[in-house]
Amino acid sequence: MPLRLAIGCSNYLYSEGLKKLLEDESHINIIGIFNGGSGSLPDLIEIEKHDPDVILADFNADFNILIGLPDDYFAGNRLKILLIGDRSLRFIVDRHLKGLISRGVVGILPQSADSDLLKRAIKAVSLGELWLDRTTMMKMLLSIRRQERYRGLAEREREIMSLICKGFRNKEISQKLNISEQTVKSHCNRIYKKVGVSDRLQLAVYANKIWPNNLKI
């Protein structure tokens, strides 16, 4: 049975071009082009009504609504989305990749992808595979490792890490937490070792990459 593919890009002409590239593929049934330009939830619901096996979209059409939707919307893994990368790909990978995958994104094509790579990616995700280029995958794995390191921190260490990222010095931290300055230094050394950094600046950069919008930790 042919794969049921829905196309939903922000530019309708772009969607038509993709349809033209794929319409001669006997194993792909393009069930429709859906305007993703308005960036609204009804667009996504309308696509789902047609029960596609894979949704082919670009970041502009679906990125913001995917991130903004509540977690319970994705219960049951209803979506299977293959995203076409653009210049915002680096930003997405650094900040939101893990969240997008939990929301149904099963593949991301780089900006340099050609029609052959597109067809291979569609086939792969339809078979249940995750389609990510090596650089993107390594960044995701690195992010997961960083999160694991954070979970290895004790509550007091996380508290001190937060204060360091806010610019407080050891003496100020000792006063705020009512502990000795030597104790603060000992905690700092353990934190550096656990997260794999060597100084306060590296620690702040590390924390900012993981929690860019919330350094309260």
N, C-alpha and C positions, 0 to 999 in steps of 0.2 A: 504494500500500500504506500503511495507517495506521501512524503512528508508535507504536512500542512504548514505553510509559511505565511506569516503576516508581516508586512513591511510598514513601519511607522516612523518616518524621519521628519525632521522639522521643515525640510525643503521638499515640496511635492515633486518637483522636477528631478531631484536626487533620487527620490523613491521610484519614480518611473524608470530612471536609468538602471537602478538595481533590478527592477522587475524585468527589463529587457535583457540584462545579463543572465538571468536565471530561468526565464520562461521556457527555454528549450531543454532544460534538464528534466528528463523523464521521471526522476525520483522525487521531484519537488513540485508541489501543487500550491501556487501562490493564490491564497484565498482572498486577498485584497490589499489595497493601499489605504492606510489610515493616517489622517493628518495629525501629526504629533506636535504641531507648532504652537498650539495654545497652552501646552504644558499643564493640562488639567486632568483630574482623576477620571471624569467621564470618558475621555479618550481611551484610557487604559481599560476601563470596563467594557467599552464598545468592542475593543479588540478581543477581549476574553470571551465575549458572547459567541464568537465564531470558532472557539475551541482550537486555536492553533497549536501545533507541536512546538514551534519556535517563533519568537518575535524578533525581527531584525530591525534595529533602531540605531539612532545616533545619540550622542550625549545631550545635545540641545533639546531633543524631543522628550527624553525620559529621565535624565539624571536628577533634576530637581524634584520631580514628583516622587521618584522612587525613594530618595532620601527623606522626603517630608512625610511619607505615609506612615501610619502607626504600625508597630510590629505585628499586631494581630491580623492585619490585612493579608499578611503573607503566610498565614497558617495553612498547612496542607500543600505547600510548594506548588501553587497554581501556575506560576509564571516560569517560563524558560526563555531568557532574553540574551541575544547576541548583540553586543554593542559595537559600533564602528567608531574607532578612536579619532580624535582630532587634536588640536594643539593643547586642549585642556587635559589630555591624558595623564600627564605627569602629576598634575594637581589631584586628579581622581585617585591615582594609585597611592600617592603619599597619604591621603587623608580619608578616603572613603571606600577603598576596594573591598575590605572585609565586609562592610555594611551592604555594599551592592550585591555581593555574592549571596549573602543571607536573604536578599530580596529577590532572588531569581535570576541574577545575571550569571550565565554559565560560560560566557566567553567574551573576550575583548579583542577586537582586531586593531592592530596599530595603524597609524595614519598612512603608512607606506604599503599597506596590503593591496594586492592585485586581485583580479577576478578568480584566479586559480586558488589563491589562499582563502578567499571568501567561501568558495564552494567546499573546500576541505574543512573549513571551520564549521559550516552548517551541518555537514555530514557527521562530524565528530560530536557536536553538542546534541544532535538528534539521537545519538547512540549512548548518551549519558555521560560523555566525557566533559572535562573542564578545559576550555581552549584559552590559554594565556601564553604569551610569548615568554621566553626564559627570563628576561629582565624583570617583567612584571611579576612573575612567579617568585623570583628571588626577593623582590621587595616585600611581597606579601609574607613570605616565610620569615624575613627579618623582622617585620612588624609583629608577627606572632611570638617570636622569641623575646622581643622586648616586653610584650605584655606578660609573658611568663616570668621574666625577671622581676617585673613590678609586683606580681602576685607573691613573689618570694620575700618581699619586704615586710617587716613587722609594722604594726600600726604606728609606733613611735618613729620608725625610720621614714615612713611615708609622710608623717607630719613634719619632720625635719626637712625632708626633700622639698615639700611644698614651700616651706619658709625660705629655703635656699633659693628657689626659683623666683621668689618674690623680692630677692635682693637683700635679705637679712644676713648679717655677719654672725659668726659663732657667738660672740658676746651677747648680741641682741637676742639670739635664739635661746641662749641659756637663761636669760632674764624672762623671756616670754613663757618658757616651759618650766621655769623654776628648777633647773638642773645645772650642774657645774659646766664650765666651758670645756673642761677636759672630757666630760661625758659626751658633749656635742661632737667634739673632734673624733671620739671613738665611733660614734654613730655614723659620722660622715665617711670614715674610712671603710666601714662595713658596707655602706650604701654604694660607694664607688666600686668596691669589689664585686658586689652582687649584680650591678647593672653594667659593669664593664667599662667604666670611665676612669679618668685619672685626676680630674679637678672639677671645681664648681661650674666653670663655663661649659665643659662638656656635659655635665649633668643637666644643666639648664637646657641645652640644645636637645639632649635626649628626651627630656620631659616634654618639651614643646612639640616634638615630632609625634609623640603618642597622644598627648592631650592638648592640641593646639588651641582649643576653645575653653579649656577649663584646667587651670594650673592649681586649683584648690586641692585637687587630688582627694 
